[in-house]
Amino acid sequence: MGLGVVFVAELGDKSQLMALAFAARYRLAPVLLGITAASAVVVGISVLLGAAVGEALPTDAVTVVAGVAFLAVAAWTLRGEDEDESADAATPTRSRSASFTVFGAFVLAELGDKTMLATVTLATTNGLWGTWVGATLGMVGANLLAVAGGRALGARLSDRAVRLGAAALFAVFGVVLVVDGLTR
């Protein structure tokens, strides 16, 4: 579940724009290394926070709160991201510098982001390792999509269309979780 939810959370996110920009500027390997490492760190923090919250609250309450959180993420997705939030990085010449630049930019961009909220929410009721692996793969996969096909899709789909589709999916996840939590 983490893979799908986080993949959707990343669609239209500022990190996809960063991935596209970094891929245009640097070789692919350092960009992928930086994105993967940053994703693993941020998702790890989120999973640990979610597990702590999950142990402290009853399962039904957590499910309802998770549903409300997904509805909030849907609303946040509809709002969109501020264009001023994207990070401009210096142009390093070596692969290691590029990887560190991408890593730092992604960690800072994702802290407190809707993806982190979604992962915290998932980790409250799901296994730690599965959530961590799935959410990390979802984040990396969505950013790979941005790197590989961002330009082609950008010519065909508006940012608004991507944002509306992602918001609709989050709303569906949210309603399902709220109903599930209230009917147990």
OpenMM code with the backbone's topology and positions (N, CA, C; nanometers):
from openmm import Vec3, app, unit

residues = "MET GLY LEU GLY VAL VAL PHE VAL ALA GLU LEU GLY ASP LYS SER GLN LEU MET ALA LEU ALA PHE ALA ALA ARG TYR ARG LEU ALA PRO VAL LEU LEU GLY ILE THR ALA ALA SER ALA VAL VAL VAL GLY ILE SER VAL LEU LEU GLY ALA ALA VAL GLY GLU ALA LEU PRO THR ASP ALA VAL THR VAL VAL ALA GLY VAL ALA PHE LEU ALA VAL ALA ALA TRP THR LEU ARG GLY GLU ASP GLU ASP GLU SER ALA ASP ALA ALA THR PRO THR ARG SER ARG SER ALA SER PHE THR VAL PHE GLY ALA PHE VAL LEU ALA GLU LEU GLY ASP LYS THR MET LEU ALA THR VAL THR LEU ALA THR THR ASN GLY LEU TRP GLY THR TRP VAL GLY ALA THR LEU GLY MET VAL GLY ALA ASN LEU LEU ALA VAL ALA GLY GLY ARG ALA LEU GLY ALA ARG LEU SER ASP ARG ALA VAL ARG LEU GLY ALA ALA ALA LEU PHE ALA VAL PHE GLY VAL VAL LEU VAL VAL ASP GLY LEU THR ARG".split()
positions = [
    Vec3(0.0826, -0.1190, 0.0000),
    Vec3(0.0000, 0.0000, 0.0000),
    Vec3(0.0870, 0.1254, 0.0000),
    Vec3(0.2000, 0.1201, 0.0723),
    Vec3(0.2884, 0.2359, 0.0804),
    Vec3(0.3401, 0.2790, -0.0557),
    Vec3(0.3720, 0.1816, -0.1391),
    Vec3(0.4237, 0.2134, -0.2719),
    Vec3(0.3211, 0.2954, -0.3500),
    Vec3(0.1975, 0.2495, -0.3549),
    Vec3(0.0939, 0.3184, -0.4317),
    Vec3(0.0591, 0.4545, -0.3758),
    Vec3(0.0429, 0.4632, -0.2443),
    Vec3(0.0040, 0.5890, -0.1815),
    Vec3(0.1133, 0.6939, -0.1989),
    Vec3(0.2364, 0.6566, -0.1720),
    Vec3(0.3458, 0.7540, -0.1834),
    Vec3(0.3719, 0.7888, -0.3292),
    Vec3(0.3579, 0.6922, -0.4195),
    Vec3(0.3724, 0.7219, -0.5614),
    Vec3(0.2733, 0.8304, -0.6021),
    Vec3(0.1479, 0.8147, -0.5609),
    Vec3(0.0447, 0.9142, -0.5924),
    Vec3(0.0754, 1.0473, -0.5244),
    Vec3(0.1249, 1.0420, -0.3997),
    Vec3(0.1577, 1.1653, -0.3277),
    Vec3(0.2650, 1.2458, -0.3992),
    Vec3(0.3559, 1.1777, -0.4640),
    Vec3(0.4657, 1.2458, -0.5335),
    Vec3(0.4240, 1.3040, -0.6685),
    Vec3(0.3151, 1.2548, -0.7254),
    Vec3(0.2730, 1.3056, -0.8565),
    Vec3(0.2400, 1.4547, -0.8459),
    Vec3(0.3027, 1.5325, -0.9282),
    Vec3(0.2803, 1.6762, -0.9282),
    Vec3(0.3497, 1.7492, -0.8153),
    Vec3(0.4325, 1.6813, -0.7374),
    Vec3(0.5020, 1.7417, -0.6247),
    Vec3(0.6249, 1.8182, -0.6736),
    Vec3(0.6696, 1.9105, -0.5924),
    Vec3(0.7878, 1.9896, -0.6299),
    Vec3(0.9113, 1.9037, -0.6475),
    Vec3(0.9169, 1.7887, -0.5798),
    Vec3(1.0344, 1.7033, -0.5948),
    Vec3(1.0428, 1.6457, -0.7360),
    Vec3(0.9298, 1.6268, -0.8018),
    Vec3(0.9357, 1.5813, -0.9414),
    Vec3(0.9974, 1.6889, -1.0307),
    Vec3(0.9651, 1.8131, -1.0036),
    Vec3(1.0270, 1.9214, -1.0809),
    Vec3(1.1764, 1.9290, -1.0523),
    Vec3(1.2121, 1.9066, -0.9268),
    Vec3(1.3546, 1.9051, -0.8923),
    Vec3(1.4246, 1.7900, -0.9629),
    Vec3(1.3611, 1.6722, -0.9653),
    Vec3(1.4213, 1.5559, -1.0314),
    Vec3(1.4442, 1.5848, -1.1785),
    Vec3(1.3476, 1.6463, -1.2425),
    Vec3(1.3609, 1.6811, -1.3839),
    Vec3(1.4761, 1.7802, -1.4045),
    Vec3(1.4830, 1.8792, -1.3174),
    Vec3(1.5895, 1.9794, -1.3299),
    Vec3(1.7275, 1.9191, -1.3053),
    Vec3(1.7391, 1.8370, -1.2011),
    Vec3(1.8681, 1.7746, -1.1727),
    Vec3(1.9088, 1.6796, -1.2850),
    Vec3(1.8125, 1.6063, -1.3394),
    Vec3(1.8444, 1.5133, -1.4487),
    Vec3(1.8900, 1.5873, -1.5733),
    Vec3(1.8385, 1.7058, -1.5937),
    Vec3(1.8819, 1.7858, -1.7078),
    Vec3(2.0218, 1.8431, -1.6855),
    Vec3(2.0613, 1.8565, -1.5610),
    Vec3(2.1870, 1.9212, -1.5277),
    Vec3(2.3015, 1.8233, -1.5052),
    Vec3(2.2714, 1.7064, -1.4460),
    Vec3(2.3747, 1.6107, -1.4074),
    Vec3(2.3533, 1.4763, -1.4756),
    Vec3(2.4542, 1.3903, -1.4650),
    Vec3(2.4401, 1.2533, -1.5152),
    Vec3(2.3333, 1.1805, -1.4349),
    Vec3(2.2750, 1.0785, -1.4946),
    Vec3(2.1631, 1.0075, -1.4348),
    Vec3(2.2013, 0.9356, -1.3049),
    Vec3(2.3152, 0.8669, -1.3008),
    Vec3(2.3528, 0.7867, -1.1833),
    Vec3(2.3605, 0.8693, -1.0547),
    Vec3(2.4299, 0.9836, -1.0518),
    Vec3(2.4344, 1.0606, -0.9271),
    Vec3(2.2972, 1.1149, -0.8862),
    Vec3(2.2144, 1.1476, -0.9834),
    Vec3(2.0801, 1.1970, -0.9523),
    Vec3(1.9984, 1.0860, -0.8868),
    Vec3(2.0019, 0.9665, -0.9453),
    Vec3(1.9267, 0.8549, -0.8887),
    Vec3(1.9782, 0.8169, -0.7503),
    Vec3(2.1098, 0.8190, -0.7314),
    Vec3(2.1674, 0.7890, -0.6007),
    Vec3(2.1198, 0.8899, -0.4963),
    Vec3(2.1233, 1.0165, -0.5291),
    Vec3(2.0788, 1.1205, -0.4357),
    Vec3(1.9315, 1.1093, -0.4026),
    Vec3(1.8483, 1.0856, -0.5040),
    Vec3(1.7042, 1.0712, -0.4823),
    Vec3(1.6753, 0.9486, -0.3954),
    Vec3(1.7394, 0.8373, -0.4248),
    Vec3(1.7145, 0.7138, -0.3507),
    Vec3(1.7572, 0.7274, -0.2045),
    Vec3(1.8752, 0.7823, -0.1807),
    Vec3(1.9247, 0.7985, -0.0429),
    Vec3(1.8354, 0.8942, 0.0358),
    Vec3(1.7987, 1.0052, -0.0239),
    Vec3(1.7124, 1.1019, 0.0446),
    Vec3(1.5757, 1.0410, 0.0738),
    Vec3(1.5224, 0.9672, -0.0223),
    Vec3(1.3922, 0.9031, -0.0015),
    Vec3(1.3978, 0.8048, 0.1143),
    Vec3(1.5033, 0.7235, 0.1196),
    Vec3(1.5168, 0.6251, 0.2270),
    Vec3(1.5258, 0.6925, 0.3635),
    Vec3(1.5972, 0.8032, 0.3729),
    Vec3(1.6128, 0.8739, 0.5003),
    Vec3(1.4805, 0.9374, 0.5441),
    Vec3(1.4169, 1.0117, 0.4544),
    Vec3(1.2928, 1.0806, 0.4901),
    Vec3(1.1818, 0.9806, 0.5229),
    Vec3(1.1709, 0.8759, 0.4437),
    Vec3(1.0689, 0.7738, 0.4699),
    Vec3(1.0999, 0.7018, 0.6009),
    Vec3(1.2267, 0.6765, 0.6298),
    Vec3(1.2630, 0.6138, 0.7569),
    Vec3(1.2196, 0.6971, 0.8767),
    Vec3(1.2425, 0.8263, 0.8703),
    Vec3(1.1975, 0.9161, 0.9771),
    Vec3(1.0456, 0.9107, 0.9902),
    Vec3(0.9761, 0.9135, 0.8776),
    Vec3(0.8296, 0.9113, 0.8774),
    Vec3(0.7752, 0.7820, 0.9367),
    Vec3(0.8358, 0.6704, 0.9002),
    Vec3(0.7898, 0.5401, 0.9487),
    Vec3(0.8090, 0.5298, 1.1003),
    Vec3(0.9206, 0.5767, 1.1504),
    Vec3(0.9444, 0.5720, 1.2949),
    Vec3(0.8444, 0.6596, 1.3701),
    Vec3(0.8151, 0.7777, 1.3171),
    Vec3(0.7132, 0.8639, 1.3784),
    Vec3(0.5764, 0.7959, 1.3772),
    Vec3(0.5409, 0.7370, 1.2635),
    Vec3(0.4124, 0.6696, 1.2511),
    Vec3(0.3997, 0.5509, 1.3442),
    Vec3(0.5065, 0.4755, 1.3601),
    Vec3(0.5032, 0.3591, 1.4493),
    Vec3(0.4828, 0.4029, 1.5942),
    Vec3(0.5462, 0.5111, 1.6337),
    Vec3(0.5301, 0.5617, 1.7704),
    Vec3(0.3861, 0.6048, 1.7952),
    Vec3(0.3269, 0.6731, 1.6991),
    Vec3(0.1878, 0.7167, 1.7116),
    Vec3(0.0953, 0.5953, 1.7114),
    Vec3(0.1236, 0.4966, 1.6267),
    Vec3(0.0404, 0.3775, 1.6163),
    Vec3(0.0362, 0.2963, 1.7443),
    Vec3(0.1451, 0.2940, 1.8187),
    Vec3(0.1494, 0.2204, 1.9454),
    Vec3(0.0698, 0.2919, 2.0541),
    Vec3(0.0570, 0.4224, 2.0446),
    Vec3(-0.0059, 0.5003, 2.1505),
    Vec3(-0.1582, 0.5125, 2.1351),
    Vec3(-0.2121, 0.4883, 2.0170),
    Vec3(-0.3553, 0.5088, 1.9927),
    Vec3(-0.4253, 0.3796, 1.9534),
    Vec3(-0.5576, 0.3687, 1.9822),
    Vec3(-0.6338, 0.2510, 1.9376),
    Vec3(-0.6446, 0.2457, 1.7848),
    Vec3(-0.6515, 0.1247, 1.7298),
    Vec3(-0.6509, 0.1043, 1.5856),
    Vec3(-0.7647, 0.1768, 1.5140),
    Vec3(-0.8879, 0.1708, 1.5676),
    Vec3(-1.0012, 0.2371, 1.5015),
    Vec3(-0.9797, 0.3881, 1.4932),
    Vec3(-0.9321, 0.4455, 1.6022),
    Vec3(-0.9059, 0.5898, 1.6031),
    Vec3(-0.7970, 0.6252, 1.5027),
    Vec3(-0.6937, 0.5432, 1.4967),
    Vec3(-0.5852, 0.5675, 1.4016),
    Vec3(-0.6378, 0.5610, 1.2582),
    Vec3(-0.7265, 0.4660, 1.2301),
    Vec3(-0.7815, 0.4523, 1.0949),
    Vec3(-0.8618, 0.5752, 1.0569),
    Vec3(-0.9442, 0.6255, 1.1474),
    Vec3(-1.0233, 0.7455, 1.1194),
    Vec3(-0.9311, 0.8662, 1.1008),
    Vec3(-0.8332, 0.8797, 1.1901),
    Vec3(-0.7377, 0.9908, 1.1769),
    Vec3(-0.6610, 0.9794, 1.0462),
    Vec3(-0.6234, 0.8571, 1.0081),
    Vec3(-0.5529, 0.8370, 0.8810),
    Vec3(-0.6418, 0.8797, 0.7645),
    Vec3(-0.7685, 0.8437, 0.7700),
    Vec3(-0.8607, 0.8854, 0.6644),
    Vec3(-0.8728, 1.0360, 0.6551),
    Vec3(-0.8836, 1.1007, 0.7684),
    Vec3(-0.8916, 1.2470, 0.7707),
    Vec3(-0.7613, 1.3066, 0.7169),
    Vec3(-0.6482, 1.2445, 0.7534),
    Vec3(-0.5193, 1.2925, 0.7033),
    Vec3(-0.5129, 1.2805, 0.5510),
    Vec3(-0.5636, 1.1691, 0.4967),
    Vec3(-0.5636, 1.1546, 0.3511),
    Vec3(-0.6551, 1.2572, 0.2853),
    Vec3(-0.7670, 1.2883, 0.3483),
    Vec3(-0.8541, 1.3937, 0.2947),
    Vec3(-0.7824, 1.5286, 0.2983),
    Vec3(-0.7054, 1.5524, 0.4050),
    Vec3(-0.6263, 1.6754, 0.4131),
    Vec3(-0.5195, 1.6790, 0.3042),
    Vec3(-0.4564, 1.5636, 0.2783),
    Vec3(-0.3563, 1.5571, 0.1716),
    Vec3(-0.4227, 1.5830, 0.0367),
    Vec3(-0.5448, 1.5334, 0.0180),
    Vec3(-0.6184, 1.5605, -0.1067),
    Vec3(-0.6402, 1.7103, -0.1227),
    Vec3(-0.6823, 1.7768, -0.0145),
    Vec3(-0.7024, 1.9218, -0.0198),
    Vec3(-0.5707, 1.9939, -0.0450),
    Vec3(-0.4631, 1.9478, 0.0185),
    Vec3(-0.3316, 2.0072, 0.0011),
    Vec3(-0.2871, 1.9912, -0.1445),
    Vec3(-0.3152, 1.8747, -0.2011),
    Vec3(-0.2784, 1.8495, -0.3398),
    Vec3(-0.3547, 1.9422, -0.4337),
    Vec3(-0.4808, 1.9648, -0.4053),
    Vec3(-0.5591, 2.0584, -0.4869),
    Vec3(-0.5024, 2.1992, -0.4801),
    Vec3(-0.4543, 2.2366, -0.3624),
    Vec3(-0.3952, 2.3691, -0.3449),
    Vec3(-0.2724, 2.3861, -0.4328),
    Vec3(-0.1954, 2.2781, -0.4483),
    Vec3(-0.0741, 2.2844, -0.5298),
    Vec3(0.0439, 2.3319, -0.4493),
    Vec3(0.1585, 2.3252, -0.5125),
    Vec3(0.2835, 2.3668, -0.4492),
    Vec3(0.3204, 2.5058, -0.4973),
    Vec3(0.3863, 2.5808, -0.4097),
    Vec3(0.4370, 2.7110, -0.4496),
    Vec3(0.5588, 2.6926, -0.5379),
    Vec3(0.5612, 2.7645, -0.6493),
    Vec3(0.6763, 2.7523, -0.7390),
    Vec3(0.8028, 2.8050, -0.6747),
    Vec3(0.7907, 2.8966, -0.5798),
    Vec3(0.9088, 2.9526, -0.5148),
    Vec3(0.9773, 2.8523, -0.4221),
    Vec3(0.9085, 2.7398, -0.3893),
    Vec3(0.9654, 2.6433, -0.2970),
    Vec3(1.0704, 2.5540, -0.3621),
    Vec3(1.0774, 2.5492, -0.4948),
    Vec3(1.1746, 2.4603, -0.5579),
    Vec3(1.3152, 2.5115, -0.5306),
    Vec3(1.4051, 2.4160, -0.5107),
    Vec3(1.5413, 2.4512, -0.4705),
    Vec3(1.6314, 2.4666, -0.5927),
    Vec3(1.7089, 2.5742, -0.5940),
    Vec3(1.8128, 2.5912, -0.6953),
    Vec3(1.9440, 2.5517, -0.6305),
    Vec3(2.0182, 2.4673, -0.6964),
    Vec3(2.1440, 2.4196, -0.6403),
    Vec3(2.2600, 2.4695, -0.7246),
    Vec3(2.3747, 2.4811, -0.6615),
    Vec3(2.4950, 2.5148, -0.7362),
    Vec3(2.5265, 2.4001, -0.8311),
    Vec3(2.6105, 2.4270, -0.9300),
    Vec3(2.6408, 2.3246, -1.0295),
    Vec3(2.7719, 2.2545, -0.9962),
    Vec3(2.7672, 2.1433, -0.9250),
    Vec3(2.8901, 2.0706, -0.8971),
    Vec3(2.9383, 1.9957, -1.0208),
    Vec3(3.0664, 1.9713, -1.0295),
    Vec3(3.1197, 1.9057, -1.1484),
    Vec3(3.1424, 1.7572, -1.1288),
    Vec3(3.1523, 1.7113, -1.0067),
    Vec3(3.1790, 1.5700, -0.9827),
    Vec3(3.0525, 1.4967, -0.9436),
    Vec3(3.0480, 1.3659, -0.9707),
    Vec3(2.9310, 1.2831, -0.9405),
    Vec3(2.8967, 1.2831, -0.7924),
    Vec3(2.9991, 1.2748, -0.7078),
    Vec3(2.9738, 1.2731, -0.5637),
    Vec3(2.9094, 1.4033, -0.5195),
    Vec3(2.9582, 1.5146, -0.5700),
    Vec3(2.8993, 1.6436, -0.5361),
    Vec3(2.7553, 1.6521, -0.5860),
    Vec3(2.7305, 1.6004, -0.7045),
    Vec3(2.5943, 1.6015, -0.7586),
    Vec3(2.5028, 1.5171, -0.6707),
    Vec3(2.5491, 1.4001, -0.6282),
    Vec3(2.4673, 1.3144, -0.5425),
    Vec3(2.4359, 1.3829, -0.4101),
    Vec3(2.5356, 1.4474, -0.3487),
    Vec3(2.5125, 1.5181, -0.2228),
    Vec3(2.4187, 1.6363, -0.2421),
    Vec3(2.4311, 1.7058, -0.3532),
    Vec3(2.3425, 1.8185, -0.3825),
    Vec3(2.1984, 1.7714, -0.3958),
    Vec3(2.1776, 1.6655, -0.4725),
    Vec3(2.0429, 1.6106, -0.4914),
    Vec3(1.9890, 1.5599, -0.3581),
    Vec3(2.0718, 1.4861, -0.2831),
    Vec3(2.0314, 1.4337, -0.1530),
    Vec3(1.9842, 1.5468, -0.0616),
    Vec3(2.0657, 1.6483, -0.0458),
    Vec3(2.0313, 1.7598, 0.0434),
    Vec3(1.9047, 1.8324, 0.0004),
    Vec3(1.8935, 1.8581, -0.1281),
    Vec3(1.7745, 1.9277, -0.1783),
    Vec3(1.6488, 1.8444, -0.1550),
    Vec3(1.6560, 1.7154, -0.1791),
    Vec3(1.5388, 1.6287, -0.1614),
    Vec3(1.5015, 1.6131, -0.0149),
    Vec3(1.5990, 1.5965, 0.0736),
    Vec3(1.5668, 1.5841, 0.2160),
    Vec3(1.4974, 1.7110, 0.2638),
    Vec3(1.5521, 1.8258, 0.2311),
    Vec3(1.4909, 1.9514, 0.2740),
    Vec3(1.3527, 1.9724, 0.2136),
    Vec3(1.3367, 1.9354, 0.0872),
    Vec3(1.2076, 1.9537, 0.0206),
    Vec3(1.1007, 1.8604, 0.0766),
    Vec3(1.1399, 1.7408, 0.1183),
    Vec3(1.0419, 1.6414, 0.1622),
    Vec3(1.0072, 1.6486, 0.3104),
    Vec3(1.0918, 1.7101, 0.3933),
    Vec3(1.0608, 1.7202, 0.5360),
    Vec3(0.9321, 1.8003, 0.5540),
    Vec3(0.8343, 1.7392, 0.6173),
    Vec3(0.7075, 1.8053, 0.6414),
    Vec3(0.6164, 1.8111, 0.5201),
    Vec3(0.6542, 1.7452, 0.4120),
    Vec3(0.5765, 1.7455, 0.2884),
    Vec3(0.4597, 1.6482, 0.3007),
    Vec3(0.3670, 1.6541, 0.2054),
    Vec3(0.2501, 1.5648, 0.2084),
    Vec3(0.2916, 1.4183, 0.1996),
    Vec3(0.4028, 1.3895, 0.1346),
    Vec3(0.4512, 1.2516, 0.1273),
    Vec3(0.4914, 1.2017, 0.2653),
    Vec3(0.5552, 1.2860, 0.3427),
    Vec3(0.5945, 1.2484, 0.4777),
    Vec3(0.4700, 1.2234, 0.5626),
    Vec3(0.3697, 1.3095, 0.5510),
    Vec3(0.2446, 1.2908, 0.6243),
    Vec3(0.1775, 1.1596, 0.5845),
    Vec3(0.1760, 1.1293, 0.4566),
    Vec3(0.1151, 1.0046, 0.4096),
    Vec3(0.1896, 0.8835, 0.4660),
    Vec3(0.3212, 0.8898, 0.4705),
    Vec3(0.4007, 0.7776, 0.5213),
    Vec3(0.3832, 0.7611, 0.6719),
    Vec3(0.3802, 0.8710, 0.7458),
    Vec3(0.3544, 0.8640, 0.8897),
    Vec3(0.2195, 0.7956, 0.9126),
    Vec3(0.1207, 0.8360, 0.8339),
    Vec3(-0.0130, 0.7798, 0.8471),
    Vec3(-0.0138, 0.6299, 0.8186),
    Vec3(0.0515, 0.5884, 0.7122),
    Vec3(0.0583, 0.4454, 0.6792),
    Vec3(0.1284, 0.3653, 0.7876),
    Vec3(0.2327, 0.4198, 0.8435),
    Vec3(0.3123, 0.3467, 0.9421),
    Vec3(0.2394, 0.3286, 1.0744),
    Vec3(0.1326, 0.4050, 1.0988),
    Vec3(0.0590, 0.3882, 1.2240),
    Vec3(-0.0128, 0.2548, 1.2299),
    Vec3(-0.0507, 0.1984, 1.1146),
    Vec3(-0.1286, 0.0740, 1.1142),
    Vec3(-0.0650, -0.0386, 1.0339),
    Vec3(0.0444, -0.0138, 0.9672),
    Vec3(0.1091, -0.1153, 0.8832),
    Vec3(0.2486, -0.1462, 0.9370),
    Vec3(0.3081, -0.2534, 0.8887),
    Vec3(0.4414, -0.2930, 0.9317),
    Vec3(0.5474, -0.1910, 0.8958),
    Vec3(0.6468, -0.1795, 0.9816),
    Vec3(0.7531, -0.0805, 0.9611),
    Vec3(0.8337, -0.1059, 0.8344),
    Vec3(0.8842, -0.2294, 0.8194),
    Vec3(0.9725, -0.2579, 0.7059),
    Vec3(0.8978, -0.2486, 0.5735),
    Vec3(0.7789, -0.3058, 0.5689),
    Vec3(0.7005, -0.3014, 0.4457),
    Vec3(0.6640, -0.1594, 0.4070),
    Vec3(0.6273, -0.0790, 0.5066),
    Vec3(0.5943, 0.0615, 0.4792),
    Vec3(0.7177, 0.1365, 0.4316),
    Vec3(0.8309, 0.1129, 0.4984),
    Vec3(0.9543, 0.1826, 0.4607),
    Vec3(0.9959, 0.1471, 0.3180),
    Vec3(0.9987, 0.0177, 0.2883),
    Vec3(1.0401, -0.0259, 0.1544),
    Vec3(0.9409, 0.0234, 0.0490),
    Vec3(0.8120, 0.0021, 0.0744),
    Vec3(0.7107, 0.0430, -0.0234),
    Vec3(0.7086, 0.1923, -0.0471),
    Vec3(0.7137, 0.2702, 0.0602),
    Vec3(0.7100, 0.4155, 0.0463),
    Vec3(0.8368, 0.4679, -0.0213),
    Vec3(0.9510, 0.4096, 0.0127),
    Vec3(1.0756, 0.4515, -0.0525),
    Vec3(1.0697, 0.4213, -0.2020),
    Vec3(1.0247, 0.3006, -0.2366),
    Vec3(1.0121, 0.2653, -0.3785),
    Vec3(0.9099, 0.3546, -0.4494),
    Vec3(0.8014, 0.3881, -0.3813),
    Vec3(0.7017, 0.4770, -0.4404),
    Vec3(0.7575, 0.6150, -0.4686),
    Vec3(0.8341, 0.6677, -0.3746),
    Vec3(0.8924, 0.8004, -0.3925),
    Vec3(0.9962, 0.8003, -0.5051),
    Vec3(1.0815, 0.6992, -0.5039),
    Vec3(1.1837, 0.6894, -0.6081),
    Vec3(1.1173, 0.6658, -0.7441),
    Vec3(1.0167, 0.5786, -0.7472),
    Vec3(0.9476, 0.5497, -0.8728),
    Vec3(0.8809, 0.6717, -0.9329),
    Vec3(0.8142, 0.7499, -0.8509),
    Vec3(0.7484, 0.8710, -0.9014),
    Vec3(0.8507, 0.9698, -0.9553),
    Vec3(0.9634, 0.9805, -0.8869),
    Vec3(1.0664, 1.0727, -0.9342),
    Vec3(1.1372, 1.0190, -1.0580),
    Vec3(1.1473, 0.8864, -1.0710),
    Vec3(1.2003, 0.8287, -1.1950),
    Vec3(1.1082, 0.8612, -1.3121),
    Vec3(0.9795, 0.8560, -1.2855),
    Vec3(0.8825, 0.8922, -1.3878),
    Vec3(0.9053, 1.0358, -1.4330),
    Vec3(0.9307, 1.1236, -1.3370),
    Vec3(0.9566, 1.2631, -1.3706),
    Vec3(1.0827, 1.2776, -1.4537),
    Vec3(1.1854, 1.2038, -1.4158),
    Vec3(1.3122, 1.2112, -1.4882),
    Vec3(1.2955, 1.1552, -1.6300),
    Vec3(1.2336, 1.0374, -1.6384),
    Vec3(1.2246, 0.9678, -1.7670),
    Vec3(1.1225, 1.0288, -1.8619),
    Vec3(1.0076, 1.0652, -1.8089),
    Vec3(0.9018, 1.1080, -1.8997),
    Vec3(0.8445, 1.2450, -1.8730),
    Vec3(0.9071, 1.3207, -1.7875),
    Vec3(0.8546, 1.4515, -1.7498),
    Vec3(0.8322, 1.5455, -1.8657),
    Vec3(0.9250, 1.5520, -1.9540),
    Vec3(0.9111, 1.6437, -2.0675),
    Vec3(0.7995, 1.6007, -2.1619),
    Vec3(0.7919, 1.4711, -2.1895),
    Vec3(0.6884, 1.4212, -2.2805),
    Vec3(0.5493, 1.4399, -2.2209),
    Vec3(0.5338, 1.4058, -2.0930),
    Vec3(0.4039, 1.4224, -2.0289),
    Vec3(0.3692, 1.5695, -2.0104),
    Vec3(0.4688, 1.6497, -1.9808),
    Vec3(0.4461, 1.7925, -1.9611),
    Vec3(0.3881, 1.8598, -2.0837),
    Vec3(0.4211, 1.8066, -2.1985),
    Vec3(0.3673, 1.8627, -2.3225),
    Vec3(0.2211, 1.8241, -2.3429),
    Vec3(0.1787, 1.7124, -2.2790),
    Vec3(0.0424, 1.6628, -2.3011),
    Vec3(-0.0528, 1.6881, -2.1854),
    Vec3(-0.0019, 1.6873, -2.0618),
    Vec3(-0.0867, 1.7039, -1.9441),
    Vec3(-0.0491, 1.8310, -1.8699),
    Vec3(-0.1483, 1.9012, -1.8259),
    Vec3(-0.1215, 2.0212, -1.7476),
    Vec3(-0.0919, 1.9828, -1.6035),
    Vec3(-0.0255, 2.0714, -1.5316),
    Vec3(-0.0013, 2.0491, -1.3894),
    Vec3(-0.1338, 2.0345, -1.3161),
    Vec3(-0.2311, 2.1090, -1.3593),
    Vec3(-0.3646, 2.1046, -1.2982),
    Vec3(-0.4267, 1.9656, -1.3126),
    Vec3(-0.4155, 1.9046, -1.4292),
    Vec3(-0.4734, 1.7716, -1.4509),
    Vec3(-0.4075, 1.6673, -1.3606),
    Vec3(-0.2766, 1.6729, -1.3488),
    Vec3(-0.2049, 1.5797, -1.2615),
    Vec3(-0.2460, 1.6023, -1.1163),
    Vec3(-0.2522, 1.7279, -1.0758),
    Vec3(-0.2887, 1.7619, -0.9384),
    Vec3(-0.4318, 1.7156, -0.9064),
    Vec3(-0.5262, 1.7369, -0.9993),
    Vec3(-0.6653, 1.6945, -0.9770),
    Vec3(-0.6765, 1.5428, -0.9665),
    Vec3(-0.6044, 1.4698, -1.0521),
    Vec3(-0.6067, 1.3243, -1.0462),
    Vec3(-0.5518, 1.2716, -0.9153),
    Vec3(-0.4384, 1.3273, -0.8707),
    Vec3(-0.3790, 1.2848, -0.7438),
    Vec3(-0.4710, 1.3186, -0.6273),
    Vec3(-0.5317, 1.4371, -0.6281),
    Vec3(-0.6231, 1.4764, -0.5203),
    Vec3(-0.7437, 1.3831, -0.5138),
    Vec3(-0.7960, 1.3445, -0.6292),
    Vec3(-0.9110, 1.2529, -0.6323),
    Vec3(-0.8740, 1.1182, -0.5709),
    Vec3(-0.7562, 1.0665, -0.6034),
    Vec3(-0.7135, 0.9387, -0.5459),
    Vec3(-0.6958, 0.9483, -0.3948),
    Vec3(-0.6385, 1.0579, -0.3460),
    Vec3(-0.6239, 1.0755, -0.2018),
    Vec3(-0.7601, 1.0859, -0.1342),
    Vec3(-0.8535, 1.1547, -0.1968),
    Vec3(-0.9877, 1.1661, -0.1401),
    Vec3(-1.0528, 1.0283, -0.1292),
    Vec3(-1.0364, 0.9464, -0.2314),
    Vec3(-1.0923, 0.8107, -0.2274),
    Vec3(-1.0290, 0.7307, -0.1140),
    Vec3(-0.8949, 0.7336, -0.1034),
    Vec3(-0.8272, 0.6638, 0.0067),
    Vec3(-0.8794, 0.7149, 0.1411),
    Vec3(-0.8951, 0.8463, 0.1540),
    Vec3(-0.9410, 0.9060, 0.2795),
    Vec3(-1.0804, 0.8613, 0.3181),
    Vec3(-1.1741, 0.8650, 0.2237),
    Vec3(-1.3116, 0.8245, 0.2513),
    Vec3(-1.3163, 0.6768, 0.2902),
    Vec3(-1.2436, 0.5927, 0.2177),
    Vec3(-1.2415, 0.4491, 0.2490),
    Vec3(-1.1892, 0.4262, 0.3904),
    Vec3(-1.0835, 0.4934, 0.4297),
    Vec3(-1.0275, 0.4760, 0.5635),
    Vec3(-1.1217, 0.5265, 0.6724),
    Vec3(-1.1841, 0.6410, 0.6517),
    Vec3(-1.2775, 0.6941, 0.7514),
    Vec3(-1.3953, 0.5990, 0.7697),
    Vec3(-1.4540, 0.5535, 0.6593),
    Vec3(-1.5664, 0.4598, 0.6661),
    Vec3(-1.5242, 0.3312, 0.7354),
    Vec3(-1.4060, 0.2795, 0.6997),
    Vec3(-1.3554, 0.1571, 0.7617),
    Vec3(-1.3371, 0.1742, 0.9114),
    Vec3(-1.2799, 0.2856, 0.9517),
    Vec3(-1.2560, 0.3103, 1.0937),
    Vec3(-1.3837, 0.3288, 1.1737),
    Vec3(-1.4848, 0.3882, 1.1128),
    Vec3(-1.6102, 0.4133, 1.1838),
    Vec3(-1.7028, 0.2910, 1.1867),
    Vec3(-1.6831, 0.1969, 1.0952),
    Vec3(-1.7724, 0.0808, 1.0877),
    Vec3(-1.7149, -0.0439, 1.1531),
    Vec3(-1.5990, -0.0374, 1.2146),
    Vec3(-1.5398, -0.1558, 1.2810),
    Vec3(-1.6118, -0.1871, 1.4076),
] * unit.nanometer
topology = app.Topology()
chain = topology.addChain("A")
for resn in residues:
    res = topology.addResidue(resn, chain)
    for name in ("N", "CA", "C"):
        topology.addAtom(name, app.Element.getBySymbol(name[0]), res)
